[in-house]
Amino acid sequence: MGLPKDCKVDLQNKFPKGKRNLISDVPGVKVGHVTLKDDEKFIHTGVTAILPHEGNLFQEKVAAGACVINGFGKSAGLVQIEELGTIETPILMTNTLSVGAGLNGLIQYMLKDNEDIGVSTGTVNCVVTECNDGELNDIRGMHVKEEHVLKALEKADEEFTEGGVGGGTGMCCMGLKGGIGSASRIITCNEKEYTLGAIVMSNFGVLGNLRIDGKRIKTELPKEDKPEKGSIIIVLGTDIPLSDRQLKRIAKRATVGLARVGSFLGNGSGDIAIAFSNGNRIPHYSKEDVLETKMFHDNAMDKLFDATAEVVEEAVISSMYHAETTKGIRNKVLYGLREFI
């Protein structure tokens, strides 16, 4: 979905948008949410699951790279991405104090279809990412459970909603309501079309700094004199065959998209980008010592860097555009972006 065609926000995109304008335009990628909301109990949280391809991810890993843009975060699984350049599980987004539940649920999911894990082969490295939704959510209640993780994985589909849903239910962005946002772009290489997509869980920035297409958005809300202590999780997916080194370079360029919307990557912010390619898959078992993979020519990477900045920018704005005004714990109210544009 991204930003709908009738949206008053006009981003000047250079690259064509995908069919859905979602990360699921990348063939094989699916996304599922479980949203937990109870206004009386101040529950505003959930979990979002991203599947990089439709097969067995442990048996067929995807090439991956990650960039810790600012490291105030508690994500799990980044070490193996850094060392081996692969992802072997779905990627979860949830709140900070639910990383443990996310890990346990994802481990259960992986053990179910892989009887060799921990028996005849090694264990599994699950990827769980987080942002702090404590401004709206009763985060100390630890409401996300393992069964919610399994349900989000079960519900994963090519069509999914954006805004205050899943892991983004209780998130805030630029002093307004944040959440889950996504977008995609079509990139033509060697006369063949490929897709680059992004999904974000936006929870960063300070009120008054938001920019859309370079223009500052005025909200007329009282300015808050407090430090930037939010976060954002950015997941980039593509079917373009890229090496893990090149994917790490793409993850770094997510920073450009953040800067365009007004982020200055504050000291207390956990800004993390993960990029994967299901165009390069690495088998868990192989009789061959030497594997053949493809990669992009580095001199052609600029078009991917350009598209990355563009798709991250739209995904962030889309996460806010689709989010509705929400009242949470301690009478905190976060307004939706649509009330000001």
C-alpha positions as CSV (number, residue, x, y, z in Angstrom):
1,M,0.0,0.0,0.0
2,G,2.6,2.6,1.1
3,L,1.1,6.0,0.4
4,P,-2.1,5.8,-1.5
5,K,-2.6,7.6,-4.8
6,D,-5.1,10.0,-3.3
7,C,-2.8,10.9,-0.5
8,K,-2.1,14.7,-0.2
9,V,1.6,13.8,0.5
10,D,3.5,14.0,-2.8
11,L,6.8,12.3,-2.8
12,Q,8.8,12.7,-6.0
13,N,9.8,9.1,-6.6
14,K,12.4,8.3,-9.3
15,F,11.7,4.6,-9.5
16,P,8.4,2.9,-10.3
17,K,6.4,1.6,-7.3
18,G,5.7,-2.1,-7.1
19,K,2.2,-3.6,-7.6
20,R,1.2,-3.3,-3.9
21,N,3.9,-0.8,-2.9
22,L,4.8,-3.2,-0.1
23,I,7.9,-5.2,0.7
24,S,5.8,-8.3,-0.2
25,D,6.2,-7.2,-3.9
26,V,9.5,-8.9,-3.6
27,P,8.6,-12.5,-4.8
28,G,8.3,-14.9,-1.9
29,V,8.2,-12.3,0.9
30,K,5.3,-12.3,3.3
31,V,4.3,-10.3,6.4
32,G,2.0,-11.1,9.3
33,H,0.8,-9.2,12.3
34,V,-0.7,-9.9,15.7
35,T,-2.1,-6.7,17.3
36,L,-2.8,-6.5,21.0
37,K,-5.1,-3.6,22.0
38,D,-7.1,-3.0,25.2
39,D,-7.7,0.6,26.0
40,E,-8.9,-0.1,29.6
41,K,-5.7,-2.0,30.4
42,F,-3.4,0.3,28.4
43,I,-2.3,-2.5,26.2
44,H,-1.0,-1.2,22.8
45,T,1.6,-3.7,21.5
46,G,2.0,-6.7,19.2
47,V,4.3,-8.6,16.9
48,T,5.1,-8.4,13.2
49,A,6.8,-11.3,11.3
50,I,8.6,-11.0,8.0
51,L,9.3,-14.1,5.9
52,P,12.2,-13.6,3.4
53,H,10.9,-16.5,1.3
54,E,8.2,-19.2,1.3
55,G,10.5,-22.2,1.8
56,N,12.4,-23.6,4.7
57,L,14.7,-20.7,5.8
58,F,16.9,-22.9,7.9
59,Q,17.7,-25.2,5.0
60,E,17.9,-22.3,2.5
61,K,19.3,-19.3,4.1
62,V,19.2,-15.8,2.5
63,A,22.2,-13.6,2.1
64,A,22.0,-10.7,4.5
65,G,23.8,-7.6,5.9
66,A,23.0,-5.3,8.8
67,C,23.9,-1.8,9.9
68,V,23.7,-0.6,13.5
69,I,23.1,3.1,12.7
70,N,22.9,3.9,16.4
71,G,23.3,1.2,18.9
72,F,20.8,1.8,21.7
73,G,19.0,-1.4,21.1
74,K,18.4,-5.0,22.4
75,S,17.8,-6.9,19.1
76,A,18.8,-10.6,18.9
77,G,20.5,-12.3,16.0
78,L,22.6,-9.5,14.5
79,V,25.9,-11.2,15.5
80,Q,25.5,-14.1,13.0
81,I,24.4,-11.7,10.3
82,E,27.6,-9.8,10.8
83,E,29.8,-12.9,10.9
84,L,28.2,-15.2,8.4
85,G,26.2,-12.9,6.2
86,T,23.0,-15.0,6.3
87,I,19.6,-15.1,7.9
88,E,18.0,-18.5,8.6
89,T,14.7,-17.6,10.3
90,P,11.9,-15.1,9.8
91,I,12.5,-11.6,11.2
92,L,10.4,-10.4,14.1
93,M,9.5,-6.9,15.2
94,T,8.1,-6.3,18.7
95,N,8.6,-4.2,21.8
96,T,11.8,-4.1,23.9
97,L,10.7,-6.3,26.8
98,S,9.2,-8.9,24.4
99,V,12.4,-10.0,22.7
100,G,12.5,-13.0,25.0
101,A,9.0,-14.1,24.1
102,G,9.8,-13.4,20.4
103,L,12.9,-15.7,20.6
104,N,11.0,-18.5,22.3
105,G,8.2,-18.4,19.9
106,L,10.4,-18.2,16.8
107,I,12.6,-21.1,18.1
108,Q,9.4,-23.2,18.5
109,Y,8.5,-22.4,15.0
110,M,11.9,-23.4,13.6
111,L,12.1,-26.6,15.6
112,K,8.7,-27.8,14.3
113,D,10.0,-28.1,10.7
114,N,13.6,-28.9,11.4
115,E,14.1,-32.1,13.4
116,D,17.9,-31.8,12.9
117,I,18.3,-28.6,14.9
118,G,20.3,-29.2,18.0
119,V,20.5,-32.9,17.3
120,S,22.5,-33.7,14.2
121,T,23.4,-30.1,13.3
122,G,23.9,-26.8,15.2
123,T,21.2,-24.7,16.9
124,V,19.3,-21.9,15.2
125,N,20.0,-18.2,15.2
126,C,16.7,-16.3,15.4
127,V,16.4,-12.6,14.4
128,V,14.2,-10.5,16.7
129,T,14.1,-6.7,16.6
130,E,12.6,-4.2,19.0
131,C,11.5,-0.7,19.8
132,N,10.3,0.7,23.1
133,D,6.5,1.3,23.0
134,G,6.3,2.3,26.7
135,E,4.9,5.8,26.0
136,L,1.6,4.2,25.0
137,N,1.8,0.6,26.1
138,D,1.9,-1.0,29.5
139,I,5.3,-2.4,28.6
140,R,5.9,-3.8,32.1
141,G,2.9,-6.1,31.6
142,M,4.9,-8.1,29.0
143,H,1.7,-8.9,27.1
144,V,3.3,-10.5,24.0
145,K,3.4,-14.2,24.4
146,E,4.9,-17.1,22.4
147,E,1.5,-17.9,20.9
148,H,1.2,-14.4,19.5
149,V,4.5,-15.0,17.6
150,L,3.3,-18.2,16.2
151,K,0.0,-16.6,15.1
152,A,1.8,-13.8,13.4
153,L,3.9,-16.3,11.5
154,E,0.8,-18.3,10.6
155,K,-1.0,-15.2,9.3
156,A,1.9,-14.0,7.1
157,D,0.7,-13.0,3.6
158,E,1.4,-10.8,0.6
159,E,-1.3,-8.4,1.7
160,F,-0.9,-6.7,5.1
161,T,-1.9,-3.6,6.9
162,E,0.2,-0.6,8.0
163,G,0.1,1.9,10.7
164,G,-0.6,1.1,14.4
165,V,-0.7,-2.7,13.9
166,G,1.5,-5.6,15.0
167,G,4.8,-4.5,16.5
168,G,4.0,-0.9,15.6
169,T,0.8,-0.8,17.7
170,G,2.3,1.3,20.5
171,M,5.0,3.2,18.6
172,C,5.5,6.9,18.2
173,C,7.4,8.8,15.5
174,M,8.5,12.4,15.4
175,G,6.2,13.2,18.3
176,L,3.2,11.8,16.4
177,K,1.8,8.2,16.1
178,G,4.2,5.8,14.5
179,G,3.9,2.2,13.5
180,I,4.5,-0.2,10.6
181,G,5.1,1.2,7.2
182,S,6.2,-0.3,3.9
183,A,7.0,0.6,0.3
184,S,8.6,-0.9,-2.8
185,R,10.4,0.1,-6.0
186,I,11.0,-1.6,-9.3
187,I,14.6,-1.6,-10.5
188,T,15.6,-2.6,-14.0
189,C,18.9,-4.4,-14.4
190,N,20.1,-6.0,-17.7
191,E,16.6,-5.5,-19.1
192,K,15.1,-7.5,-16.2
193,E,12.8,-6.1,-13.5
194,Y,13.7,-6.7,-9.9
195,T,12.1,-5.4,-6.7
196,L,13.5,-3.6,-3.6
197,G,11.2,-3.3,-0.7
198,A,11.3,-1.9,2.8
199,I,9.2,-2.4,6.0
200,V,9.8,-0.2,9.1
201,M,8.7,-0.1,12.7
202,S,9.0,3.7,13.4
203,N,9.5,5.0,16.9
204,F,12.1,7.8,16.6
205,G,12.5,11.5,16.3
206,V,11.3,14.6,18.1
207,L,8.2,16.7,17.6
208,G,8.7,19.5,15.1
209,N,11.4,17.9,13.0
210,L,9.2,16.0,10.6
211,R,9.8,16.8,6.9
212,I,7.9,15.5,3.9
213,D,9.5,16.0,0.5
214,G,11.8,18.5,2.2
215,K,9.1,20.6,3.7
216,R,8.7,20.9,7.5
217,I,5.3,19.7,8.8
218,K,3.7,22.1,11.3
219,T,1.5,20.4,13.9
220,E,0.7,23.4,16.3
221,L,1.2,20.9,19.2
222,P,3.1,22.0,22.3
223,K,6.8,21.4,21.7
224,E,8.3,18.8,24.0
225,D,11.6,19.6,25.6
226,K,13.1,16.1,25.8
227,P,15.9,14.1,24.3
228,E,15.5,11.8,21.3
229,K,15.2,8.4,22.8
230,G,13.2,6.5,20.2
231,S,14.2,3.8,17.7
232,I,13.5,2.5,14.3
233,I,13.8,-1.0,12.8
234,I,14.3,-1.1,9.0
235,V,14.1,-4.3,7.0
236,L,15.0,-4.1,3.3
237,G,14.3,-7.1,1.1
238,T,15.1,-7.7,-2.6
239,D,15.3,-10.5,-5.2
240,I,18.4,-8.9,-6.8
241,P,21.3,-11.2,-6.3
242,L,23.6,-9.4,-3.9
243,S,26.5,-10.5,-1.7
244,D,26.3,-10.0,2.1
245,R,28.9,-7.2,1.7
246,Q,26.7,-5.4,-0.8
247,L,23.6,-5.9,1.4
248,K,25.5,-4.3,4.3
249,R,26.2,-1.3,2.1
250,I,22.5,-1.1,1.2
251,A,21.6,-1.2,4.9
252,K,23.9,1.7,5.6
253,R,22.0,3.8,3.0
254,A,18.8,3.5,4.9
255,T,20.3,6.4,6.9
256,V,19.7,8.7,4.0
257,G,15.9,8.0,4.0
258,L,15.9,8.7,7.8
259,A,17.6,12.0,7.3
260,R,15.1,13.0,4.6
261,V,12.2,12.8,7.1
262,G,14.0,14.7,9.8
263,S,15.9,12.2,12.0
264,F,19.3,13.2,13.4
265,L,20.0,9.7,14.8
266,G,19.9,10.7,18.4
267,N,22.1,9.4,21.2
268,G,19.3,7.4,22.8
269,S,17.9,6.0,19.6
270,G,18.2,2.3,18.5
271,D,18.3,2.6,14.7
272,I,19.0,-0.7,13.0
273,A,18.7,-1.7,9.4
274,I,18.8,-5.3,8.1
275,A,18.9,-6.1,4.3
276,F,18.4,-9.5,2.7
277,S,18.4,-10.9,-0.8
278,N,16.4,-14.1,-1.6
279,G,18.0,-13.9,-5.0
280,N,21.1,-15.5,-3.3
281,R,20.3,-18.5,-1.1
282,I,22.8,-20.5,0.8
283,P,22.0,-24.2,1.6
284,H,22.5,-25.4,5.1
285,Y,23.9,-28.7,3.8
286,S,26.1,-29.0,0.7
287,K,28.2,-31.8,-0.8
288,E,30.2,-29.2,-2.6
289,D,32.9,-27.1,-0.9
290,V,32.5,-24.3,-3.5
291,L,29.1,-22.7,-4.1
292,E,28.2,-20.5,-7.0
293,T,26.4,-17.2,-6.2
294,K,25.8,-14.0,-8.1
295,M,26.5,-10.5,-7.2
296,F,26.0,-7.0,-8.5
297,H,28.8,-5.1,-10.1
298,D,29.8,-2.5,-7.6
299,N,29.9,0.3,-10.2
300,A,26.1,-0.2,-10.7
301,M,25.3,0.0,-7.0
302,D,24.3,3.7,-7.1
303,K,20.9,2.9,-8.5
304,L,20.3,0.6,-5.5
305,F,21.5,3.2,-3.0
306,D,19.2,5.7,-4.6
307,A,16.2,3.4,-4.5
308,T,17.0,2.5,-0.9
309,A,16.9,6.1,0.3
310,E,13.6,6.6,-1.6
311,V,11.9,3.4,-0.3
312,V,12.9,4.0,3.3
313,E,11.6,7.6,3.2
314,E,8.2,6.5,2.0
315,A,8.0,3.6,4.4
316,V,8.5,5.9,7.3
317,I,5.9,8.4,6.2
318,S,3.5,5.6,5.3
319,S,3.9,4.2,8.9
320,M,2.7,7.6,10.2
321,Y,0.1,8.2,7.5
322,H,-1.8,5.0,8.3
323,A,-1.5,5.3,12.0
324,E,-4.5,6.7,13.9
325,T,-4.6,9.0,17.0
326,T,-4.2,6.8,20.1
327,K,-4.6,7.4,23.8
328,G,-2.4,5.2,26.0
329,I,-1.0,4.7,29.4
330,R,-0.5,7.8,31.7
331,N,-3.1,9.7,29.5
332,K,-0.5,10.0,26.8
333,V,-2.1,11.0,23.4
334,L,-0.3,10.6,20.1
335,Y,-1.9,12.2,17.1
336,G,-2.0,10.6,13.6
337,L,-0.2,12.4,10.8
338,R,-3.4,12.7,8.7
339,E,-4.7,15.3,11.2
340,F,-2.1,17.8,10.0
341,I,-1.8,17.3,6.3
